[in-house]
């Protein structure tokens, strides 16, 4: 553990509040950069949240230990629990063999990470109040006072407190009669033969329902909206398949229900049961539309599982209270995760307030956000330029670098369409590309790149490349699981699942987009099928670059998927006359026909 000298009260460049995974991750990067920092942790161990959460003790973060490729970054695409470090022994895959491991393993891992890497943590230190610094000391912005009266001062404050409280709807009359996700008895035998109502529509609610479903007589689940499924939205915080047994029981008529009804009130009856009033918006009724109030038969238990709040305003003085959003659930953050209070940043799962498409709410997402933020902080406070790699301005050099990052990179994969890579190419005279270098930047938030203008001002040409889903290109859309046939290999402009896209800007103005082909294993440097043109992805990108850089005048690379039009024609056996009659009307699709489009019934 860190010595008392390293964590004693005083002035630090950085103070981090909270030693969960986010605090540990930022501590690692600050330590590696040689910055003076301290982490203030209320508990006696790092990652203490996971001592009790999730309450049923099984994580929904994937722990996939075996993958077909050797690159560490590629394998981190499927390791959702490890923190980033240079120590290959500190990988979570060494702590559990389970695909969905125990939360106890994460606590053990966090402790080892903090100890082995000598992260500066002051344990048993709860923050009482954060105020703006009012003294004369240079480069100090905050005063942090603990419950024991110790005073820490910092230039930069990083809030890494994670989920700070359960989110209980205030408007429910009689809410004191509810049990909650964190307070209900997790022993499923308590619910044998009982009728249970669960409020909520996220993973905590369905995790709770799964736990007691085999014991309760009936399980009713009510939330405030239609369900959002992670396999549809691709946001890992939405309902995961591992938690959806209740929906299976509901659709197969097994005394389980999910409905979008709002709980209005709870009344405890003399015999210890609970009468509830539910509110529904009946837009679909024929005779009359409006709000309808339902009173179902009594329940034995009412359990509220409506998620968490990710900001605790009680620790901030009035002059230092950050703005919030979503009714106080999240802090309101800039594109670089800075709060409304200058020099105060929020890190960890609260970063999801800027990202509802990728993985910022989980370790496998915010670990990359934190790495990016650490580099931005280095640039802002210590004049250390954001990392970049110079590359020769040739078609081969630029293309090979881009395809390699798209094929192996973990951050661009986990943080799809949020963290992007950027190529900046200076202006050069025709035939003199060897006099300049292209600069490669990795892992920048897309909104920051587009709104900051820093790259558009510096470079003649800017390429923003990323991995992205393309379901929005299919109109009318289909469910993601309906895309069951092969994508259009030959044309390649309609790709639904995760695939690369490159945007070209010239003099700050958007010019054109390039869409590359999908891959079964998300490797774009390897063939998807054995008999394809192995260079097609490289060649598509080379032609794209050559179109505006003119590095190889008059050259056009082969972009036929199977190498030639003749081979392509041989690969597709035409439909019979009878099958031709069963081809649906494709004109109804405005852009791309979904892969689930099939022949009409005979």
TORKE-134533 format. One line per field, with one value per residue (C-alpha): x, y, z. Coordinates in steps of 0.2 Angstrom, whole numbers, always signed. Layout:
% residues N
east = (X:...)
north = (Y:...)
up = (Z:...)
***
This chain:
% residues 602
east = (+0:+5:+15:+7:+18:+11:-7:-6:-17:-9:-9:-10:-11:-25:-37:-48:-63:-67:-56:-67:-62:-62:-52:-39:-38:-35:-23:-13:-11:-7:+6:+14:+14:+23:+9:+6:-11:-20:-36:-48:-58:-72:-70:-55:-53:-54:-69:-80:-96:-94:-94:-113:-117:-124:-134:-136:-117:-115:-108:-115:-98:-91:-75:-70:-53:-51:-50:-43:-30:-14:-14:-17:-28:-39:-42:-46:-61:-68:-61:-74:-67:-48:-41:-28:-10:+7:+7:+0:-3:-16:-29:-46:-46:-33:-46:-61:-65:-83:-91:-101:-90:-93:-92:-81:-68:-69:-66:-51:-44:-46:-36:-22:-22:-20:-7:+4:+4:+6:-8:-9:-25:-30:-42:-56:-57:-74:-76:-87:-87:-79:-77:-69:-51:-51:-32:-17:-8:-5:-13:-25:-44:-52:-52:-58:-62:-65:-76:-62:-57:-42:-40:-34:-31:-30:-28:-39:-53:-59:-75:-75:-89:-99:-117:-119:-138:-153:-165:-182:-196:-201:-219:-225:-237:-233:-215:-209:-218:-207:-192:-178:-164:-152:-162:-173:-169:-160:-164:-176:-184:-192:-203:-210:-228:-229:-235:-222:-222:-206:-204:-191:-186:-167:-155:-156:-175:-174:-159:-170:-185:-174:-168:-185:-194:-193:-200:-213:-231:-232:-220:-227:-214:-220:-209:-211:-208:-206:-191:-174:-164:-145:-145:-156:-148:-130:-129:-123:-133:-150:-158:-146:-150:-143:-157:-172:-179:-195:-199:-197:-209:-221:-222:-224:-239:-230:-237:-225:-229:-220:-230:-226:-237:-232:-234:-244:-247:-245:-256:-252:-267:-270:-265:-248:-251:-249:-263:-256:-263:-255:-257:-257:-258:-271:-268:-274:-291:-305:-319:-309:-290:-282:-275:-282:-279:-278:-280:-273:-276:-264:-246:-235:-219:-216:-198:-191:-177:-176:-157:-145:-140:-122:-119:-120:-123:-123:-104:-102:-103:-115:-101:-95:-111:-110:-125:-135:-146:-159:-168:-151:-146:-130:-118:-119:-102:-93:-86:-70:-80:-78:-92:-100:-87:-71:-57:-69:-71:-82:-75:-81:-99:-106:-97:-112:-121:-111:-113:-129:-123:-107:-100:-96:-106:-95:-77:-73:-79:-74:-56:-53:-62:-51:-35:-41:-45:-28:-20:-31:-27:-8:-10:-21:-12:+6:+8:+11:+4:-9:+0:+1:+11:+19:+17:+23:+11:+10:-6:+2:+8:-8:-19:-9:-10:-29:-33:-22:-31:-48:-43:-35:-39:-49:-55:-62:-71:-78:-82:-90:-95:-90:-71:-63:-46:-40:-28:-22:-13:-5:-5:+9:+13:+10:+23:+31:+21:+38:+41:+27:+20:+3:-2:-12:-22:-31:-46:-54:-72:-81:-91:-75:-66:-81:-84:-66:-60:-42:-38:-48:-38:-21:-22:-28:-36:-43:-49:-60:-62:-72:-82:-101:-117:-127:-144:-150:-146:-160:-177:-189:-178:-179:-174:-156:-158:-168:-152:-148:-142:-125:-122:-121:-103:-101:-109:-103:-112:-125:-117:-128:-116:-101:-90:-77:-82:-70:-75:-65:-64:-55:-52:-64:-78:-85:-82:-86:-89:-81:-90:-79:-86:-91:-81:-87:-73:-71:-54:-53:-35:-40:-53:-71:-73:-58:-61:-63:-51:-39:-34:-52:-53:-35:-39:-56:-46:-32:-44:-53:-37:-30:-45:-41:-22:-17:-2:-3:-10:-21:-19:-35:-34:-45:-61:-71:-75:-71:-57:-67:-85:-84:-80:-94:-106:-101:-104:-122:-134:-149:-166:-177:-192:-204:-192:-191:-210:-207:-195:-203:-205:-188:-193:-201:-183:-177:-159:-154:-164:-162:-152:-168:-177:-183:-193:-212:-221:-225)
north = (+0:+18:+26:+39:+52:+49:+51:+63:+79:+93:+100:+88:+92:+79:+72:+57:+54:+35:+20:+9:+3:+21:+28:+14:+16:+35:+33:+21:+34:+48:+38:+32:+51:+55:+67:+71:+63:+54:+44:+46:+31:+29:+11:+0:-8:-3:-8:-9:-6:-24:-31:-29:-26:-34:-41:-58:-58:-62:-49:-46:-41:-54:-64:-72:-81:-89:-80:-85:-72:-68:-49:-42:-28:-40:-51:-35:-33:-48:-45:-34:-33:-30:-13:-6:-8:-14:-29:-44:-53:-41:-47:-52:-68:-75:-72:-82:-95:-91:-81:-71:-71:-67:-49:-56:-60:-41:-36:-47:-41:-23:-25:-34:-20:-7:-16:-22:-6:+4:+16:+30:+27:+35:+22:+25:+43:+50:+66:+78:+94:+100:+119:+131:+135:+153:+154:+162:+145:+145:+132:+126:+126:+115:+112:+94:+91:+74:+69:+69:+86:+83:+95:+91:+104:+101:+109:+96:+86:+69:+62:+43:+38:+27:+23:+33:+29:+19:+29:+28:+37:+51:+53:+36:+38:+25:+21:+17:+1:-5:-15:-10:-19:-16:-20:-35:-52:-61:-78:-85:-96:-81:-79:-97:-96:-77:-65:-52:-35:-28:-10:-7:-11:-13:-26:-24:-27:-42:-49:-49:-57:-71:-75:-78:-84:-102:-99:-86:-90:-75:-61:-45:-32:-14:-1:+16:+12:-1:-12:-8:-24:-23:-34:-21:-5:-12:-2:-14:-5:-10:-27:-41:-58:-67:-58:-60:-77:-68:-62:-80:-85:-71:-75:-94:-91:-95:-83:-69:-52:-36:-21:-2:+4:+17:+14:+27:+22:+7:+4:-10:-20:-26:-44:-38:-38:-23:-15:-4:+8:+8:+21:+17:+28:+20:+28:+13:+12:+14:+22:+34:+38:+44:+38:+23:+18:-1:-9:-27:-40:-38:-43:-50:-40:-24:-22:-6:-9:+7:+9:+21:+39:+43:+60:+64:+83:+83:+83:+99:+116:+128:+137:+121:+111:+104:+104:+88:+80:+67:+73:+73:+55:+60:+75:+86:+84:+92:+82:+80:+74:+91:+96:+114:+118:+121:+108:+96:+80:+64:+47:+30:+24:+42:+44:+35:+52:+56:+39:+29:+18:+10:+4:+19:+13:-3:-6:-11:+6:+19:+12:+19:+35:+37:+34:+47:+59:+57:+62:+77:+82:+80:+92:+104:+105:+100:+105:+87:+85:+72:+56:+55:+43:+51:+41:+43:+50:+35:+24:+9:+17:+26:+11:-2:+9:+12:-6:-13:-1:-6:-25:-26:-10:-13:+5:+8:-8:-7:+12:+10:+27:+36:+35:+38:+38:+53:+55:+73:+76:+93:+102:+97:+101:+89:+75:+81:+70:+64:+81:+79:+67:+61:+62:+47:+51:+38:+37:+54:+57:+60:+75:+83:+80:+88:+103:+107:+111:+108:+96:+105:+121:+112:+100:+101:+84:+75:+57:+51:+33:+22:+6:+8:-1:+3:-2:+15:+14:+1:+9:+2:-6:-23:-31:-34:-53:-53:-50:-68:-68:-63:-45:-38:-43:-36:-18:-16:+0:-8:-15:-18:-25:-17:-12:+2:+19:+33:+51:+63:+82:+95:+112:+108:+103:+86:+78:+60:+43:+26:+11:-5:-23:-32:-47:-62:-59:-40:-42:-32:-37:-55:-63:-65:-80:-90:-87:-68:-55:-54:-36:-29:-19:-12:-8:+1:+12:+15:+21:+32:+40:+41:+50:+66:+64:+59:+50:+37:+46:+35:+19:+10:-5:-20:-19:-34:-44:-61:-54:-52:-49:-66:-75:-66:-71:-89:-88:-84:-97:-87:-91:-102:-95:-100:-92:-76:-74:-75:-60:-47:-29:-21:-4:-2:-1:+17:+13:-5:-21:-29:-46:-54:-51:-68:-76:-74:-90:-101)
up = (+0:-2:+12:+24:+16:-1:+5:+19:+19:+9:-9:-24:-43:-43:-30:-35:-24:-25:-27:-38:-55:-62:-48:-49:-68:-67:-53:-64:-78:-66:-57:-74:-79:-63:-57:-39:-34:-21:-21:-6:-2:+11:+13:+19:+1:-17:-27:-11:-21:-28:-10:-11:-29:-39:-25:-33:-35:-53:-65:-82:-89:-100:-95:-112:-109:-126:-143:-160:-162:-152:-151:-133:-139:-149:-134:-123:-135:-126:-108:-100:-82:-84:-81:-92:-87:-93:-81:-91:-74:-69:-81:-74:-85:-73:-58:-65:-77:-78:-93:-80:-65:-47:-40:-26:-39:-45:-27:-26:-43:-38:-22:-31:-44:-31:-21:-35:-44:-28:-32:-19:-9:+7:+14:+27:+22:+18:+9:+19:+9:-8:-10:-21:-15:-8:-3:-11:-16:-35:-46:-33:-37:-24:-5:+0:+18:+26:+40:+51:+47:+36:+22:+4:-9:-28:-45:-53:-45:-52:-45:-47:-34:-46:-42:-26:-21:-27:-37:-29:-38:-26:-33:-27:-12:+1:-6:+12:+10:-4:-3:-14:-25:-11:+4:-1:+5:-9:-2:-15:-2:+6:-9:-11:-15:-14:-27:-31:-39:-46:-51:-65:-82:-82:-78:-59:-60:-71:-61:-46:-55:-61:-44:-37:-52:-48:-30:-32:-37:-49:-54:-61:-68:-72:-79:-87:-105:-118:-114:-123:-127:-127:-143:-152:-145:-144:-127:-114:-100:-108:-104:-107:-113:-97:-87:-98:-91:-85:-103:-109:-95:-99:-118:-114:-101:-85:-73:-76:-84:-90:-94:-96:-81:-68:-50:-41:-24:-11:+4:+17:+22:+39:+34:+28:+10:-2:-13:-27:-40:-57:-71:-89:-105:-116:-133:-142:-135:-148:-137:-127:-125:-109:-92:-85:-67:-62:-45:-47:-33:-18:-18:-4:-9:-19:-24:-32:-44:-53:-55:-47:-46:-51:-43:-24:-23:-4:-4:-14:-6:-15:-24:-31:-35:-53:-64:-67:-80:-81:-65:-55:-61:-70:-69:-85:-93:-108:-122:-112:-96:-87:-76:-76:-62:-71:-67:-60:-70:-67:-72:-72:-75:-74:-91:-99:-98:-114:-122:-124:-138:-133:-116:-105:-91:-89:-85:-103:-109:-97:-95:-112:-109:-94:-104:-116:-102:-94:-111:-112:-94:-98:-113:-104:-87:-91:-110:-115:-133:-135:-142:-160:-172:-188:-204:-221:-233:-245:-249:-241:-225:-221:-227:-217:-201:-202:-206:-192:-179:-186:-185:-168:-158:-143:-139:-156:-154:-137:-139:-156:-164:-148:-148:-165:-173:-183:-197:-200:-217:-220:-237:-249:-266:-280:-281:-264:-251:-245:-237:-224:-212:-208:-189:-181:-166:-157:-145:-146:-142:-158:-152:-146:-163:-173:-161:-155:-173:-167:-182:-195:-192:-192:-207:-225:-225:-209:-209:-195:-194:-182:-181:-182:-184:-200:-196:-198:-216:-219:-221:-216:-202:-196:-179:-178:-175:-192:-202:-205:-222:-230:-233:-251:-254:-271:-269:-250:-247:-235:-220:-204:-191:-184:-198:-202:-209:-214:-216:-226:-222:-233:-226:-212:-223:-224:-242:-242:-233:-236:-230:-228:-227:-212:-205:-195:-182:-184:-193:-208:-212:-215:-227:-222:-233:-240:-258:-258:-264:-248:-252:-255:-239:-242:-260:-256:-244:-256:-270:-257:-252:-269:-275:-265:-261:-279:-273:-287:-302:-313:-302:-297:-286:-288:-277:-284:-269:-277:-288:-304:-310:-319:-302:-294:-307:-305:-286:-287:-294:-301:-294:-304:-314:-299:-286:-297:-294:-275:-274:-264:-270:-265:-270:-253:-246:-247:-246:-241:-240:-224:-224:-217:-233:-240:-254:-252:-248:-263)
***
